[in-house]
Amino acid sequence: MEKYIFISYRSINEKEAFAFKELLERHNYDVWIAPNDIPIGSYYANIIEKAIRNCYCLLLIMTKDICSSQWINKELERAINYHKLIIGVTLEKFTLNDEFKFLLSNIQLSPLVKNIDDSDAAIKQILKDLEDSFLFQSEIKEKIINKHSQIEYEQNLEKSELSKIAKELLLSMEQGKEEIIALLSDLHFNDVNNYVKDFYEALPDDKKAKIIQNLLSAYSAIQLDENISGRKEYALKGQIIYYLTRLNKKNTSYVDKLITFYEREKNIYQRQSLAYGLASLNEYTIPYDFAQKIYLNRDEATVNRSWTLIFYGDVKNEDPYLYLDDGTSDWTNCRAARINRLRRDEGKLAYRCLDFALLLNFYQSRDFKNIDIIDYKIIKNAKIIDKSMPKEIQKFNKKLHHELVKQLKKNLKNQ
């Protein structure tokens, strides 16, 4: 489907939604509708997000039932975010709640539809609106193509700059700890790390080993240097930990050194970075130690929530070293990242205690009234332990998992 109409509806209105699907297809429109267009085994939220992002128009089936649907709320929010044409199809008279009044304030609403067929006056108006809009889209298509070409040109320039920075970074890592500290003090990286990893992979083993040793030396030097503190310390250590634990996951010979860093580390943000980094290397003991502190709701819990809310984009324009989660912020992206890992990464069980502790902490610190049944099933059926995991961690994971499932079941029951 190159250009299609996304139909948003409550399950109670499924009959009407599929009647609209047939009507639109008779008029040569492609239609995307759940659950038909969701591949078996796919993660529902990810597929919906992509479908809305790529659709031409969202057609909202409107009855009083939409006012109690958080899923439709999310679909509307995403469609508005992507600047999609939204047409509200009114099937009955009802009063919108304040939330939906706000979402639908600038959206085209149809007259009352009495019969879903070509003879209904409201249906004729909806079809005319769609036709006019598609014609308008065709007229501006050439302008969009030209604009896209300009954006692509600018993106290529950005890629060239990122590539240059990545090469400078790897060169400094080869030279020594002083060069690493000097360069990382001035830079804080996002997309550039993808280029760093690609270039690092292509290096011979002796250069890789030298880079790892220099990064370890740089971290040790920063820990001992009383003049490096505050934001500079956070940025330097955070980036070094990232490179040490993400660049070369096959080489685990320096894990003991990272564990020593954790044991000596006074800074909570760096303890957290080391815990997650070591989990990526499939080391169990440090993630377990940090997860215990999250579970007991110590300072680590607040820092962990604050950091992950910002890291995954749930809190905008905030300083990760200053923001403290107050229990009211959204957690959509952070939750989705953990759920995805539970669903697909059975080989990364060292993350389990951290993810379970974080998810449980989120649910306990917020009043969630809308729990996705799919998320519940993924969490309930997640692999918790394996034979390589220490017994005490197996026991801890089982305890966390039991409490998390119990909490989610309670929320589902109260919906």
FENMO-V595197 format. One record per pair of residues at least 6 apart in sequence whose C-alpha atoms are under 8 Angstrom apart, sorted by the first residue. I is the first residue (numbers start at 1). J is the second residue. D is the distance in whole Angstrom. If there is no record, write none. Layout:
I:J:D / I:J:D
This chain:
1:30:6 / 3:30:7 / 3:54:8 / 3:55:6 / 3:56:6 / 4:29:7 / 4:30:5 / 4:31:5 / 4:32:6 / 4:55:5 / 4:56:5 / 4:57:7 / 5:29:7 / 5:30:6 / 5:31:5 / 5:32:6 / 5:55:6 / 5:56:6 / 5:57:5 / 5:58:6 / 5:59:7 / 6:31:6 / 6:32:5 / 6:33:6 / 6:51:7 / 6:52:7 / 6:55:6 / 6:56:8 / 6:57:6 / 6:58:5 / 6:59:6 / 7:17:7 / 7:21:8 / 7:31:7 / 7:32:6 / 7:33:5 / 7:58:6 / 7:59:5 / 7:60:6 / 7:61:7 / 8:17:8 / 8:33:7 / 8:58:7 / 8:59:6 / 8:60:5 / 8:61:6 / 8:72:7 / 8:75:7 / 9:17:7 / 9:60:6 / 9:61:5 / 9:62:7 / 9:66:8 / 9:72:7 / 10:61:8 / 10:65:7 / 10:66:6 / 10:69:7 / 10:72:7 / 12:65:8 / 13:61:8 / 16:61:8 / 16:116:8 / 17:61:7 / 19:116:7 / 20:116:7 / 21:31:6 / 21:33:8 / 23:116:8 / 23:117:7 / 23:118:8 / 24:30:7 / 24:31:7 / 25:31:7 / 32:51:8 / 38:44:7 / 38:47:7 / 43:340:8 / 44:374:8 / 48:75:8 / 49:75:8 / 49:78:7 / 52:58:7 / 52:75:7 / 52:78:7 / 52:79:6 / 53:78:8 / 53:79:7 / 53:82:6 / 55:84:8 / 56:84:7 / 56:85:7 / 57:84:6 / 57:85:5 / 57:86:6 / 57:87:8 / 58:79:7 / 58:84:7 / 58:85:6 / 58:86:5 / 58:87:6 / 59:86:6 / 59:87:5 / 59:88:6 / 59:89:7 / 60:86:7 / 60:87:6 / 60:88:5 / 60:89:6 / 61:88:6 / 61:89:5 / 61:90:7 / 61:91:7 / 62:88:6 / 62:89:6 / 62:90:5 / 62:91:6 / 62:92:7 / 63:90:7 / 63:91:6 / 63:92:6 / 63:93:8 / 63:94:7 / 64:92:8 / 64:93:8 / 64:94:6 / 64:95:7 / 64:96:7 / 66:72:7 / 67:96:7 / 67:97:6 / 67:100:7 / 70:370:7 / 73:100:8 / 76:103:7 / 77:103:7 / 79:85:8 / 79:86:8 / 86:107:6 / 86:108:7 / 87:107:7 / 87:108:5 / 87:109:6 / 87:110:7 / 87:126:8 / 88:107:7 / 88:108:6 / 88:109:4 / 88:110:6 / 89:109:6 / 89:110:5 / 89:111:8 / 89:112:8 / 89:113:7 / 90:109:7 / 90:110:6 / 90:111:6 / 90:112:5 / 90:113:6 / 91:112:6 / 91:113:5 / 91:114:7 / 92:112:7 / 92:113:8 / 93:112:8 / 110:122:6 / 110:125:8 / 110:126:7 / 111:122:5 / 112:122:6 / 113:120:7 / 113:121:8 / 113:122:5 / 113:123:7 / 114:120:7 / 114:122:8 / 116:123:7 / 117:123:7 / 118:124:6 / 162:191:7 / 162:192:5 / 162:195:7 / 163:192:7 / 163:195:6 / 163:196:8 / 165:192:7 / 166:192:6 / 166:193:7 / 166:195:6 / 166:196:5 / 166:199:8 / 167:196:7 / 167:199:7 / 169:180:8 / 169:183:7 / 169:196:8 / 170:196:7 / 170:200:7 / 170:211:8 / 172:179:5 / 172:180:5 / 172:183:7 / 173:179:7 / 173:180:6 / 173:211:5 / 173:214:6 / 173:215:7 / 174:207:7 / 174:210:6 / 174:211:5 / 174:214:7 / 175:214:8 / 176:211:8 / 176:214:5 / 176:215:8 / 176:218:8 / 177:214:5 / 177:215:7 / 177:217:6 / 177:218:4 / 177:221:8 / 178:218:7 / 180:214:8 / 180:215:7 / 180:218:7 / 181:218:7 / 181:236:7 / 184:235:8 / 184:236:6 / 184:239:8 / 185:232:6 / 185:235:7 / 185:236:6 / 188:235:7 / 188:239:8 / 189:239:8 / 197:247:6 / 200:208:7 / 200:247:7 / 201:247:8 / 212:244:7 / 215:240:6 / 215:244:7 / 216:244:8 / 216:257:8 / 218:240:8 / 219:237:6 / 219:240:7 / 220:261:8 / 222:228:7 / 222:233:7 / 222:237:8 / 223:265:8 / 231:321:8 / 234:269:7 / 234:270:7 / 237:270:7 / 238:270:6 / 238:273:7 / 241:273:7 / 241:274:6 / 241:277:7 / 242:273:8 / 242:277:7 / 245:277:5 / 245:278:7 / 245:280:7 / 245:281:7 / 246:277:7 / 246:280:7 / 249:280:8 / 249:281:6 / 252:281:7 / 255:278:7 / 255:283:8 / 258:274:7 / 258:278:8 / 259:286:7 / 262:270:8 / 262:271:6 / 262:274:6 / 262:275:8 / 262:286:8 / 265:271:6 / 268:300:7 / 268:303:8 / 269:303:7 / 269:321:8 / 271:290:8 / 272:290:7 / 272:300:8 / 272:304:7 / 274:286:8 / 275:286:5 / 275:287:5 / 275:290:7 / 276:287:7 / 276:351:7 / 276:354:8 / 278:284:8 / 278:286:7 / 278:287:7 / 279:286:8 / 279:287:6 / 279:348:8 / 279:350:5 / 279:351:5 / 280:348:7 / 280:350:7 / 280:351:7 / 282:348:6 / 282:349:7 / 282:350:5 / 282:351:8 / 283:350:6 / 284:350:5 / 284:389:7 / 284:390:8 / 284:393:8 / 287:350:7 / 287:351:7 / 287:353:7 / 287:354:6 / 288:353:6 / 288:354:7 / 288:393:7 / 290:300:7 / 290:354:7 / 291:353:6 / 291:354:5 / 291:357:6 / 291:358:8 / 292:357:8 / 293:299:8 / 293:300:6 / 293:301:7 / 294:300:5 / 294:301:4 / 294:302:8 / 294:304:8 / 294:357:6 / 294:358:7 / 294:361:7 / 295:301:7 / 295:357:5 / 295:358:8 / 295:360:8 / 295:361:7 / 297:361:8 / 301:358:8 / 301:361:7 / 302:324:7 / 302:325:6 / 303:324:7 / 303:325:8 / 304:358:8 / 305:325:6 / 305:358:7 / 305:362:7 / 306:320:7 / 306:323:6 / 306:324:5 / 306:325:5 / 307:320:6 / 307:321:8 / 308:334:6 / 309:315:6 / 309:329:8 / 309:330:8 / 309:331:6 / 309:333:8 / 309:334:6 / 310:316:7 / 310:318:7 / 310:320:6 / 311:320:8 / 312:333:6 / 312:334:5 / 313:333:7 / 313:334:8 / 314:329:7 / 314:330:6 / 314:331:6 / 314:332:7 / 314:333:6 / 314:334:7 / 315:329:7 / 315:330:7 / 327:362:8 / 327:365:6 / 327:366:6 / 328:366:7 / 335:359:7 / 338:355:6 / 338:359:8 / 339:375:7 / 339:378:7 / 339:379:7 / 342:352:8 / 342:378:7 / 342:379:7 / 342:382:6 / 342:383:8 / 343:378:6 / 343:379:8 / 343:382:7 / 346:383:7 / 349:383:8 / 349:384:7 / 349:385:7 / 349:386:8 / 352:384:7 / 352:397:7 / 353:393:8 / 353:396:7 / 353:397:6 / 353:400:8 / 356:397:8 / 356:400:6 / 356:401:6 / 356:404:7 / 357:400:7 / 359:404:8 / 360:400:8 / 360:403:8 / 360:404:5 / 360:407:8 / 363:407:8 / 368:411:7 / 369:411:6 / 369:412:8 / 369:414:7 / 369:415:6 / 370:411:7 / 370:412:7 / 370:415:6 / 371:408:7 / 371:411:7 / 371:412:6 / 373:412:8 / 376:405:7 / 376:408:7 / 376:409:8 / 379:401:8 / 379:405:7 / 380:401:8 / 380:405:6 / 384:394:8 / 384:397:6 / 384:398:7 / 384:401:8 / 385:394:6 / 385:397:7 / 386:394:8
